[in-house]
Amino acid sequence: MQDQCACGCNQIDPKDKRFAELKAFIDSLEGVPGITMPVLQEAQRIFGYLPLEVQKFIAENTGVPVAEIYGVATFYSQFNITPKGQHHIGVCLGTACYVKGAQAVMDKVAQELGVAVGETTPDGLFTLDATRCLGCCGLAPVMMIDDDVYGKLDDVSQIPKILAKYKG
């Protein structure tokens, strides 16, 4: 239920039934102090991310200024203000991985997907992020796709085959 606006970004239809679900959640917290975090968490669960339309809706229905909503949504890494892909790719750039060639892994994944770090592919399938230590230093360099760990990626030629598993 997303429409493209003139600038090419996605907008959520204000008649989207998910707004009613979010409103019911907000109403269930009436009188509860400090509702900003739980409301943002619920909104992200419902919508998958926190676009401006959703932030404005939250502000209008909670009385919390939209600037404060935006500030919280952009401060905490658990929140996304842009859509994320169906599959999340995290390339570890921690010390052990970096020393063992993680930048080459990152470059190859970015090249294969045609996106930069922090971006989502146009088809909405992948989001590419740099991460810090994933706790798999013995497997360096390491990449995670969703909950799957891929280690010892010294040979970046195997990356297209790994990505192919998630494309079909």
C-alpha positions in Angstrom: 0.0 0.0 0.0 2.7 2.4 -0.9 2.5 5.0 -3.6 5.3 6.8 -5.4 5.4 10.6 -4.9 6.7 12.9 -7.6 10.2 12.7 -6.2 10.2 9.0 -6.6 10.1 8.1 -2.9 7.6 5.7 -1.4 4.7 7.1 0.6 2.2 5.2 2.6 -1.4 5.7 1.8 -3.1 7.6 4.7 -6.1 5.2 4.3 -3.8 2.2 5.0 -5.5 0.0 7.6 -2.2 -0.2 9.4 -2.8 3.3 10.7 -5.9 2.0 12.5 -3.8 -0.8 14.1 -1.2 1.8 15.3 -4.0 4.1 16.6 -5.5 1.2 18.6 -2.1 0.6 20.1 -1.6 4.2 21.0 -5.0 4.4 22.5 -4.2 1.3 24.7 -1.4 3.3 26.2 -3.4 6.4 27.1 -2.2 7.9 30.4 1.0 5.8 30.4 4.1 8.1 30.7 7.0 7.7 28.3 5.1 6.1 25.4 7.4 7.3 22.6 9.7 4.2 22.5 7.0 1.6 22.7 4.9 3.4 20.1 7.9 3.7 17.7 8.7 0.0 18.2 5.1 -1.0 17.4 4.9 1.4 14.4 8.1 -0.2 13.0 6.7 -3.7 13.6 3.6 -2.7 11.7 5.1 -0.7 8.9 8.6 -2.2 8.7 10.1 1.3 9.0 9.2 4.8 10.2 8.6 7.1 7.3 7.6 10.7 7.9 3.9 10.0 7.4 4.0 7.5 10.3 6.1 9.9 12.5 3.5 12.7 11.9 0.7 10.3 12.7 2.3 9.3 15.9 2.9 13.0 16.8 -0.7 13.9 16.1 -2.0 10.9 18.2 0.3 11.1 21.2 0.9 14.9 21.5 4.6 14.4 21.3 6.1 16.9 18.8 7.2 15.4 15.5 10.7 16.8 16.0 11.0 14.7 19.2 9.6 11.6 17.4 12.1 12.1 14.6 14.9 12.7 17.0 14.3 9.4 18.8 13.8 7.5 15.5 17.1 8.7 14.2 19.1 8.4 17.4 18.4 4.7 18.1 19.9 2.2 15.6 16.9 -0.1 16.1 14.7 2.2 14.1 14.7 2.7 10.4 13.4 5.7 8.6 13.8 4.2 5.2 12.6 0.9 3.9 14.9 -2.1 4.5 15.3 -5.0 2.2 13.8 -8.4 2.7 17.3 -9.7 3.4 19.8 -7.8 5.6 23.5 -8.2 4.7 26.0 -7.2 7.3 29.7 -7.2 6.4 31.9 -7.2 9.5 34.5 -4.4 9.4 35.8 -5.2 12.9 39.6 -5.3 13.3 40.1 -9.1 12.6 37.8 -9.0 9.6 39.2 -5.8 8.2 42.8 -7.0 8.5 41.8 -10.2 6.7 40.2 -8.4 3.7 36.7 -7.4 4.7 36.8 -4.2 2.6 37.2 -6.4 -0.5 34.2 -8.4 0.6 32.2 -5.2 1.1 33.3 -3.9 -2.3 32.3 -7.1 -4.0 28.8 -7.3 -2.4 28.2 -3.6 -3.2 29.3 -4.2 -6.8 27.1 -7.3 -7.2 24.0 -5.5 -5.7 24.6 -2.2 -7.3 24.2 -0.3 -4.0 26.4 1.5 -1.5 26.6 0.7 2.2 23.4 1.6 4.0 21.3 1.3 0.8 18.6 -1.1 -0.3 18.4 -2.6 -3.7 15.7 -1.1 -5.9 13.8 -4.4 -5.9 13.7 -4.3 -2.1 15.4 -7.6 -1.8 18.7 -6.6 0.0 20.0 -4.0 2.4 23.7 -3.7 2.7 25.3 -2.5 6.0 28.7 -2.4 7.6 28.8 -4.0 11.0 31.3 -4.2 13.8 32.5 -7.4 15.4 30.1 -10.3 14.8 32.0 -12.5 17.3 33.3 -14.8 14.5 36.9 -13.6 14.4 38.3 -17.0 13.7 36.2 -17.1 10.5 37.4 -13.6 9.3 36.4 -12.1 7.0 32.7 -12.6 7.8 29.4 -11.6 6.3 26.0 -12.3 7.6 22.8 -12.5 5.6 19.8 -12.5 7.9 20.9 -15.1 10.5 23.3 -17.0 8.2 27.0 -16.5 8.8 29.5 -16.8 5.9 33.1 -16.9 7.0 36.6 -17.2 5.5 35.5 -15.1 2.5 39.1 -14.6 1.4 38.0 -15.5 -2.1 35.4 -12.9 -3.1 34.5 -14.8 -6.2 32.2 -17.0 -4.1 30.0 -14.0 -3.1 27.8 -14.0 -6.3 26.9 -17.7 -5.5 26.1 -16.9 -1.9 23.8 -14.0 -3.0 22.1 -16.2 -5.6 20.7 -18.4 -2.7 18.6 -15.4 -1.6 17.5 -14.1 -5.0 15.3 -17.1 -5.8 
